[in-house]
Amino acid sequence: MKGYCENIEKLTIANEDFRRVLYTGQNLQLVLMTLKPGEEIGEEVHEDRDQFFRIEEGSGEVRIDGTPNQVEDDFAVIVPAGARHNVINTGDAPLRFYTIYGPPEHKDGRVHKDKAQAIRDHDADEWDGGTTERKG
């Protein structure tokens, strides 16, 4: 197996897509995200997976079960399985971050150029067991 080894800060800051799945393993998944000013991922709950966020550029708010947490460059956030959460760009520049799902959430290799595309693809985007190492 090859695994994954890249300059994640450089890739995250260069990312212009709403969501870009970089690597999917059997137990976790690495995803880049960029939110435009005023944009949010939308409130959601992952009953069966934890999620880690690392903010690389911008400022915003991460709400976890109703509690607002102000975030900016270099912040890390962990959302435990079952917690209602949302990430909101409250700044005037793009909010760029990466997230790690454990276990994976999206189909391997999935790219959503914008939030509208992510919403349209939602029902067909659930992880199907395919990994970067072994397409399923």
SULGINOR-V601561 format. One record per pair of residues at least 24 apart in sequence whose ideal C-beta (glycine too) atoms are under 10 Angstrom apart, sorted by the first residue. I is the first residue (numbers start at 1). J is the second residue. If there is no record, write none. Layout:
i=I j=J
i=I j=J
This chain:
i=1 j=25
i=1 j=131
i=1 j=132
i=1 j=133
i=1 j=134
i=2 j=132
i=2 j=133
i=3 j=132
i=3 j=133
i=4 j=30
i=4 j=132
i=4 j=133
i=6 j=30
i=8 j=32
i=8 j=54
i=8 j=56
i=8 j=98
i=9 j=54
i=9 j=56
i=9 j=57
i=9 j=74
i=9 j=96
i=9 j=98
i=10 j=56
i=11 j=56
i=11 j=96
i=11 j=98
i=12 j=54
i=12 j=55
i=12 j=56
i=12 j=57
i=12 j=96
i=12 j=97
i=12 j=98
i=13 j=56
i=13 j=57
i=13 j=58
i=13 j=73
i=13 j=94
i=13 j=96
i=14 j=96
i=15 j=56
i=15 j=57
i=15 j=94
i=15 j=96
i=15 j=97
i=15 j=98
i=16 j=94
i=16 j=96
i=16 j=113
i=16 j=114
i=17 j=111
i=17 j=112
i=17 j=113
i=17 j=114
i=17 j=117
i=17 j=118
i=18 j=111
i=18 j=112
i=18 j=113
i=18 j=114
i=18 j=115
i=18 j=116
i=18 j=117
i=18 j=118
i=18 j=119
i=19 j=99
i=19 j=105
i=19 j=106
i=19 j=110
i=19 j=111
i=19 j=112
i=19 j=113
i=19 j=114
i=19 j=115
i=19 j=117
i=19 j=118
i=19 j=121
i=19 j=125
i=20 j=98
i=20 j=106
i=20 j=109
i=20 j=110
i=20 j=111
i=20 j=112
i=20 j=113
i=21 j=101
i=21 j=104
i=21 j=105
i=21 j=106
i=21 j=107
i=21 j=108
i=21 j=109
i=21 j=110
i=21 j=111
i=21 j=112
i=21 j=125
i=21 j=127
i=21 j=132
i=22 j=98
i=22 j=108
i=22 j=109
i=22 j=111
i=22 j=132
i=23 j=100
i=23 j=104
i=23 j=108
i=23 j=109
i=23 j=131
i=23 j=132
i=23 j=133
i=24 j=101
i=24 j=103
i=24 j=104
i=24 j=105
i=24 j=106
i=24 j=107
i=24 j=108
i=24 j=109
i=24 j=110
i=24 j=127
i=24 j=128
i=24 j=129
i=24 j=130
i=24 j=131
i=24 j=132
i=24 j=133
i=24 j=134
i=24 j=135
i=24 j=136
i=25 j=100
i=25 j=102
i=25 j=103
i=25 j=104
i=25 j=108
i=25 j=131
i=25 j=132
i=25 j=133
i=26 j=103
i=26 j=104
i=26 j=129
i=26 j=131
i=26 j=133
i=26 j=134
i=26 j=136
i=27 j=101
i=27 j=102
i=27 j=103
i=27 j=104
i=27 j=131
i=28 j=52
i=28 j=100
i=28 j=101
i=28 j=102
i=28 j=103
i=28 j=104
i=28 j=105
i=29 j=99
i=29 j=100
i=29 j=101
i=29 j=102
i=29 j=103
i=29 j=104
i=29 j=105
i=29 j=106
i=29 j=107
i=29 j=108
i=29 j=110
i=29 j=127
i=29 j=131
i=29 j=132
i=30 j=98
i=30 j=99
i=30 j=100
i=30 j=101
i=30 j=104
i=30 j=132
i=31 j=97
i=31 j=98
i=31 j=99
i=31 j=100
i=31 j=101
i=31 j=104
i=31 j=105
i=31 j=106
i=31 j=110
i=32 j=56
i=32 j=96
i=32 j=97
i=32 j=98
i=32 j=99
i=32 j=111
i=33 j=87
i=33 j=95
i=33 j=96
i=33 j=97
i=33 j=98
i=33 j=99
i=33 j=112
i=33 j=118
i=34 j=58
i=34 j=89
i=34 j=94
i=34 j=95
i=34 j=96
i=34 j=97
i=34 j=114
i=35 j=60
i=35 j=87
i=35 j=88
i=35 j=89
i=35 j=90
i=35 j=91
i=35 j=94
i=35 j=95
i=35 j=96
i=35 j=97
i=35 j=115
i=36 j=89
i=36 j=93
i=36 j=94
i=36 j=95
i=36 j=114
i=36 j=115
i=37 j=89
i=37 j=90
i=37 j=91
i=37 j=92
i=37 j=93
i=37 j=94
i=37 j=95
i=38 j=88
i=38 j=89
i=38 j=90
i=38 j=91
i=38 j=92
i=39 j=87
i=39 j=88
i=39 j=89
i=39 j=94
i=39 j=95
i=39 j=114
i=39 j=115
i=40 j=86
i=40 j=87
i=40 j=88
i=40 j=89
i=40 j=90
i=40 j=95
i=40 j=115
i=41 j=85
i=41 j=86
i=41 j=87
i=41 j=88
i=41 j=89
i=41 j=95
i=41 j=99
i=41 j=115
i=41 j=118
i=42 j=85
i=42 j=86
i=42 j=87
i=42 j=88
i=42 j=115
i=42 j=118
i=42 j=119
i=42 j=122
i=43 j=84
i=43 j=85
i=43 j=86
i=43 j=87
i=43 j=88
i=44 j=79
i=44 j=83
i=44 j=84
i=44 j=85
i=44 j=86
i=44 j=87
i=44 j=105
i=45 j=79
i=45 j=81
i=45 j=82
i=45 j=83
i=45 j=84
i=45 j=85
i=46 j=79
i=46 j=80
i=46 j=81
i=46 j=82
i=46 j=83
i=46 j=84
i=46 j=85
i=46 j=101
i=46 j=102
i=46 j=103
i=46 j=105
i=47 j=81
i=47 j=82
i=47 j=83
i=48 j=81
i=48 j=82
i=48 j=102
i=48 j=103
i=48 j=105
i=49 j=79
i=49 j=80
i=49 j=81
i=49 j=82
i=49 j=101
i=49 j=102
i=49 j=103
i=49 j=104
i=49 j=105
i=49 j=127
i=50 j=78
i=50 j=79
i=50 j=80
i=50 j=81
i=50 j=82
i=50 j=83
i=50 j=100
i=50 j=101
i=50 j=102
i=50 j=103
i=51 j=77
i=51 j=78
i=51 j=79
i=51 j=80
i=51 j=81
i=51 j=83
i=51 j=85
i=51 j=87
i=51 j=99
i=51 j=100
i=51 j=101
i=51 j=102
i=51 j=105
i=52 j=76
i=52 j=77
i=52 j=78
i=52 j=79
i=52 j=98
i=52 j=99
i=52 j=100
i=52 j=101
i=52 j=102
i=53 j=77
i=53 j=78
i=53 j=79
i=53 j=85
i=53 j=87
i=53 j=97
i=53 j=98
i=53 j=99
i=53 j=100
i=54 j=96
i=54 j=97
i=54 j=98
i=54 j=99
i=54 j=100
i=55 j=87
i=55 j=95
i=55 j=96
i=55 j=97
i=55 j=98
i=56 j=95
i=56 j=96
i=56 j=97
i=56 j=98
i=57 j=91
i=57 j=93
i=57 j=94
i=57 j=95
i=57 j=96
i=57 j=97
i=58 j=89
i=58 j=90
i=58 j=91
i=58 j=92
i=58 j=93
i=58 j=94
i=58 j=95
i=58 j=96
i=58 j=97
i=59 j=89
i=59 j=90
i=59 j=91
i=59 j=92
i=59 j=93
i=59 j=95
i=60 j=86
i=60 j=87
i=60 j=88
i=60 j=89
i=60 j=90
i=60 j=91
i=60 j=95
i=60 j=97
i=61 j=86
i=61 j=87
i=61 j=88
i=61 j=89
i=61 j=90
i=61 j=91
i=61 j=95
i=62 j=86
i=62 j=87
i=62 j=88
i=62 j=97
i=63 j=87
i=63 j=88
i=71 j=95
i=71 j=97
i=73 j=97
i=101 j=127
i=103 j=127
i=103 j=129
i=104 j=128
i=104 j=129
i=104 j=130
i=104 j=131
i=104 j=132
i=107 j=136
i=108 j=132
i=108 j=133
i=108 j=134
i=108 j=135
i=108 j=136
i=109 j=135
